[in-house]
Amino acid sequence: MSKEQRITPRTLKGFRDYLPEAMIPRERLIETARRVYRGYGFSPIDTPALEYLEILAGKGGDESDKQLYKFQDHGKRWVGLRFDLTVPLARFAAQHIGELGTPLKRYHIAPVWRGENTQRGRYREFMQCDFDTIGTRGVAADAEIAIVIHDLFRSIGFEDFTIHLNNRMVLTGLLERLDLAGRSVPILRALDKLAKIGPEKVAAEMMAAAATTREQADEVLRLAALDGSDNGQILKQLKPLVEGSETGNEGIARLADILSAAHAAGVPDDRIKLDVAIARGLDYYTGTVYETFLDKLPGIGSVCSGGRYDNLAGLYTSQELPGVGASLGLDRLLAAMEELGMHEKTSTPVDVFIPFFDKGRLDDYVALGAALRRAGIGVEIYPDAKKLGQQLKYADRRGFRLALIAGSNEFESGTVQLKDLSDGSRRDVELGENAEGLIAAVRKTLG
Amino acid sequence: MSKEQRITPRTLKGFRDYLPEAMIPRERLIETARRVYRGYGFSPIDTPALEYLEILAGKGGDESDKQLYKFQDHGKRWVGLRFDLTVPLARFAAQHIGELGTPLKRYHIAPVWRGENTQRGRYREFMQCDFDTIGTRGVAADAEIAIVIHDLFRSIGFEDFTIHLNNRMVLTGLLERLDLAGRSVPILRALDKLAKIGPEKVAAEMMAAAATTREQADEVLRLAALDGSDNGQILKQLKPLVEGSETGNEGIARLADILSAAHAAGVPDDRIKLDVAIARGLDYYTGTVYETFLDKLPGIGSVCSGGRYDNLAGLYTSQELPGVGASLGLDRLLAAMEELGMHEKTSTPVDVFIPFFDKGRLDDYVALGAALRRAGIGVEIYPDAKKLGQQLKYADRRGFRLALIAGSNEFESGTVQLKDLSDGSRRDVELGENAEGLIAAVRKTLG
């Protein structure tokens, strides 16, 4: 092929390849999430990447509609690529809940696509990692979500993180008490700016946009200002703020139940923090709201968020389906783990490398590799009988920890030279029957 | 929402949801493939679902082009959904091989999309599961592919399967000897119909389409007719057929090396069958060709196929990248496993169910679940304190094996009723310190 006919190999703007060094920790993270979700009885499901456009359009607001990848397929049907896993879950639940029954506990780990502005460093294809319990209002399900989040971050290897917990019903209760029940949307919108513009300007906006009095605005701000290291203390202070509101009291009771159950499950009390200032998500969720922050990197925002909703699939079915769930921000978390130095730099999934040293001995190398694999030790054998130095350079670059060097002399005498690639030290090891001597030595060196 | 405004929940024609019962074995299969690939040093990679149309178009022939999902994105770029993982691998290799170096051993497990005719029972979205070694001509890499296929099917749980092995160079050698080197395409096309139309009609087609003599056609058919349970016997019979052709002799030598290495790796000799009648793939592959058949279901065709190619990425780079690999037909294999009764019918990823029996005891249930999970035993706790019978019916429907029933009396006395859901038998078990007594009993019952 001439140079002119060649096509430049490139990915689309906003899309990226995952090279082994990035993909190995990504797969490990997904495997951990899967294992944790499963341990609580969440089952995997999958849905198509492409859906009828009418299923997707108008579900995530104007922004989502604009970002939707949509086109006409071969049958002239208008179709779209899913932009999240929640809309497909709603469609899925409406379609299959009769067969599956409730509660339906599912996880779904799959890519989604959004034609976002890439200038904000966003990608147009990213993995979502959701888990939800559908078909129950029981607070046990809400408590479990918090417990799963804790288990998940501990299993990934985090020590320092905080789950922020709120319940939309508390604010609803306060607004009921203040006779502001119908004005929650503009009030939430103002409250959401608290960190950015401060209480004075938020109060002014509430008065302007929601026609509250100064006193009403101050009461709402009092709620958002409640803080303290002691969740019990906060619960006590909340009570008078929602006095007389059944909704508000239920919200407080549910928060208390979640804290108590999480404690019983072994979650340290300071890992969960009542944070009644969370406004984000309150216009979407109807009960519990979760956000998860890494103590060492609070600036990246919540890495696992979710909440309770009254009716998941109202657009597709008359069956009311309440639920609660959360979504792990996989790519954000991977970036954070890289920044925190939690990834080992490696582009090999195995630790042991066997150079192909003696061209006539392929069967011996293959037999050696097979023996190690049977013992559960992954091994890569170099495919060409190149110079040893060249092969060992390859092994260093890839990040192997151990090389097993053998040529005719070694195979005849039943030994292998074991080279520790971290310090370059070498020693001879007896193969032993079925390579048992070598296997023991490899296990010992790898620790 | 009124009934009129509701949207019918449905998937596109040719697409499907995976419910837990189908997704649990699918995830298990993917996990097995991943573990086996990794054990040989294959690293995971991922590429975008969407690529520039010019990368994809014209790469898989007219049929692929017709089936391509393509459209203009927000920036008016023509883009397409990948229809396989080979074209993205070629683009990926051309783009990154300088950084990654060779050999590059990668696996890629990801969905692909083809707007196929669904009348043939085909799906328009399906998972591919490829592994390849790129950047080497070494026969060690070819042998490893066969060894991996064997390891993969054994690890999935198959006892009876056969890997059919061929090498394109053998036919090339024969055609060289017969002075038919330039006519391989029509000859292969005729040979591919052997099973369907028989040797007489294949000979007639070779004479008509490739202008061979009757004697030449018979020689080619003699090659395809070589059969026998003994691979060594076949190798011997091949030699005279390619006499004088360097290419033919190299093909035979490579087949012999693969058989020998597979034997050394512990692959039983009758698992690999030299099958010089494989014509499918010979127009694409340039060396070794693999097909894998399930002995009990030969009719479904090859469930793992692949081969060696001279130059993967010639469309995108001047660097010559030879390679060898294969692809596991995940969905076809899952259908086969279902037909063979290899799947347990379950829609829960865990075995143990805890009914929520006593409304006031949520913390106790949660603590019990946490203790079991810490011991590595997955547990689902029902989220609502419904009637026990209703909860146990749910547990039966989902396929749990064990229920741990406890109410106030049990918690006070430190016991749990262990119900085996397979036979309905119940017995009381002492919880013991940190639930150790119960954990031991659960482990024993689950076996």
Chai-1 contact restraints between the chains, C-beta under 6 A:
chainA,res_idxA,chainB,res_idxB,connection_type,confidence,min_distance_angstrom,max_distance_angstrom,comment,restraint_id
A,M1,B,G314,contact,1.0,0.0,6.0,A-B,restraint_1
A,I7,B,E54,contact,1.0,0.0,6.0,A-B,restraint_2
A,I7,B,L315,contact,1.0,0.0,6.0,A-B,restraint_3
A,I7,B,Y316,contact,1.0,0.0,6.0,A-B,restraint_4
A,P9,B,R91,contact,1.0,0.0,6.0,A-B,restraint_5
A,P9,B,A94,contact,1.0,0.0,6.0,A-B,restraint_6
A,P9,B,Q95,contact,1.0,0.0,6.0,A-B,restraint_7
A,P9,B,Y316,contact,1.0,0.0,6.0,A-B,restraint_8
A,T11,B,P48,contact,1.0,0.0,6.0,A-B,restraint_9
A,L12,B,L50,contact,1.0,0.0,6.0,A-B,restraint_10
A,F15,B,P48,contact,1.0,0.0,6.0,A-B,restraint_11
A,D17,B,T47,contact,1.0,0.0,6.0,A-B,restraint_12
A,D17,B,F92,contact,1.0,0.0,6.0,A-B,restraint_13
A,Y18,B,I45,contact,1.0,0.0,6.0,A-B,restraint_14
A,Y18,B,D46,contact,1.0,0.0,6.0,A-B,restraint_15
A,P20,B,S43,contact,1.0,0.0,6.0,A-B,restraint_16
A,M23,B,P44,contact,1.0,0.0,6.0,A-B,restraint_17
A,M23,B,I45,contact,1.0,0.0,6.0,A-B,restraint_18
A,M23,B,D46,contact,1.0,0.0,6.0,A-B,restraint_19
A,E27,B,P44,contact,1.0,0.0,6.0,A-B,restraint_20
A,R38,B,P349,contact,1.0,0.0,6.0,A-B,restraint_21
A,R38,B,G378,contact,1.0,0.0,6.0,A-B,restraint_22
A,G39,B,R373,contact,1.0,0.0,6.0,A-B,restraint_23
A,G39,B,G378,contact,1.0,0.0,6.0,A-B,restraint_24
A,G41,B,V350,contact,1.0,0.0,6.0,A-B,restraint_25
A,G41,B,E380,contact,1.0,0.0,6.0,A-B,restraint_26
A,S43,B,P20,contact,1.0,0.0,6.0,A-B,restraint_27
A,S43,B,P349,contact,1.0,0.0,6.0,A-B,restraint_28
A,P44,B,M23,contact,1.0,0.0,6.0,A-B,restraint_29
A,P44,B,E27,contact,1.0,0.0,6.0,A-B,restraint_30
A,I45,B,Y18,contact,1.0,0.0,6.0,A-B,restraint_31
A,I45,B,M23,contact,1.0,0.0,6.0,A-B,restraint_32
A,D46,B,Y18,contact,1.0,0.0,6.0,A-B,restraint_33
A,D46,B,M23,contact,1.0,0.0,6.0,A-B,restraint_34
A,T47,B,D17,contact,1.0,0.0,6.0,A-B,restraint_35
A,P48,B,T11,contact,1.0,0.0,6.0,A-B,restraint_36
A,P48,B,F15,contact,1.0,0.0,6.0,A-B,restraint_37
A,P48,B,E125,contact,1.0,0.0,6.0,A-B,restraint_38
A,L50,B,L12,contact,1.0,0.0,6.0,A-B,restraint_39
A,E54,B,I7,contact,1.0,0.0,6.0,A-B,restraint_40
A,F71,B,F71,contact,1.0,0.0,6.0,A-B,restraint_41
A,H74,B,G115,contact,1.0,0.0,6.0,A-B,restraint_42
A,R91,B,P9,contact,1.0,0.0,6.0,A-B,restraint_43
A,F92,B,D17,contact,1.0,0.0,6.0,A-B,restraint_44
A,A94,B,P9,contact,1.0,0.0,6.0,A-B,restraint_45
A,Q95,B,P9,contact,1.0,0.0,6.0,A-B,restraint_46
A,P103,B,P383,contact,1.0,0.0,6.0,A-B,restraint_47
A,G115,B,H74,contact,1.0,0.0,6.0,A-B,restraint_48
A,E125,B,P48,contact,1.0,0.0,6.0,A-B,restraint_49
A,T136,B,P383,contact,1.0,0.0,6.0,A-B,restraint_50
A,T136,B,D384,contact,1.0,0.0,6.0,A-B,restraint_51
A,G138,B,P383,contact,1.0,0.0,6.0,A-B,restraint_52
A,G138,B,D384,contact,1.0,0.0,6.0,A-B,restraint_53
A,A140,B,L362,contact,1.0,0.0,6.0,A-B,restraint_54
A,A140,B,P383,contact,1.0,0.0,6.0,A-B,restraint_55
A,A141,B,P383,contact,1.0,0.0,6.0,A-B,restraint_56
A,S260,B,D363,contact,1.0,0.0,6.0,A-B,restraint_57
A,A261,B,L362,contact,1.0,0.0,6.0,A-B,restraint_58
A,A261,B,D363,contact,1.0,0.0,6.0,A-B,restraint_59
A,A261,B,V366,contact,1.0,0.0,6.0,A-B,restraint_60
A,A264,B,D363,contact,1.0,0.0,6.0,A-B,restraint_61
A,A264,B,V366,contact,1.0,0.0,6.0,A-B,restraint_62
A,A264,B,A367,contact,1.0,0.0,6.0,A-B,restraint_63
A,A265,B,V366,contact,1.0,0.0,6.0,A-B,restraint_64
A,A265,B,A370,contact,1.0,0.0,6.0,A-B,restraint_65
A,G266,B,A370,contact,1.0,0.0,6.0,A-B,restraint_66
A,G314,B,M1,contact,1.0,0.0,6.0,A-B,restraint_67
A,L315,B,I7,contact,1.0,0.0,6.0,A-B,restraint_68
A,Y316,B,I7,contact,1.0,0.0,6.0,A-B,restraint_69
A,Y316,B,P9,contact,1.0,0.0,6.0,A-B,restraint_70
A,P349,B,R38,contact,1.0,0.0,6.0,A-B,restraint_71
A,P349,B,S43,contact,1.0,0.0,6.0,A-B,restraint_72
A,V350,B,G41,contact,1.0,0.0,6.0,A-B,restraint_73
A,L362,B,A140,contact,1.0,0.0,6.0,A-B,restraint_74
A,L362,B,A261,contact,1.0,0.0,6.0,A-B,restraint_75
A,D363,B,S260,contact,1.0,0.0,6.0,A-B,restraint_76
A,D363,B,A261,contact,1.0,0.0,6.0,A-B,restraint_77
A,D363,B,A264,contact,1.0,0.0,6.0,A-B,restraint_78
A,V366,B,A261,contact,1.0,0.0,6.0,A-B,restraint_79
A,V366,B,A264,contact,1.0,0.0,6.0,A-B,restraint_80
A,V366,B,A265,contact,1.0,0.0,6.0,A-B,restraint_81
A,A367,B,A264,contact,1.0,0.0,6.0,A-B,restraint_82
A,A370,B,A265,contact,1.0,0.0,6.0,A-B,restraint_83
A,A370,B,G266,contact,1.0,0.0,6.0,A-B,restraint_84
A,R373,B,G39,contact,1.0,0.0,6.0,A-B,restraint_85
A,G378,B,R38,contact,1.0,0.0,6.0,A-B,restraint_86
A,G378,B,G39,contact,1.0,0.0,6.0,A-B,restraint_87
A,E380,B,G41,contact,1.0,0.0,6.0,A-B,restraint_88
A,P383,B,P103,contact,1.0,0.0,6.0,A-B,restraint_89
A,P383,B,T136,contact,1.0,0.0,6.0,A-B,restraint_90
A,P383,B,G138,contact,1.0,0.0,6.0,A-B,restraint_91
A,P383,B,A140,contact,1.0,0.0,6.0,A-B,restraint_92
A,P383,B,A141,contact,1.0,0.0,6.0,A-B,restraint_93
A,D384,B,T136,contact,1.0,0.0,6.0,A-B,restraint_94
A,D384,B,G138,contact,1.0,0.0,6.0,A-B,restraint_95
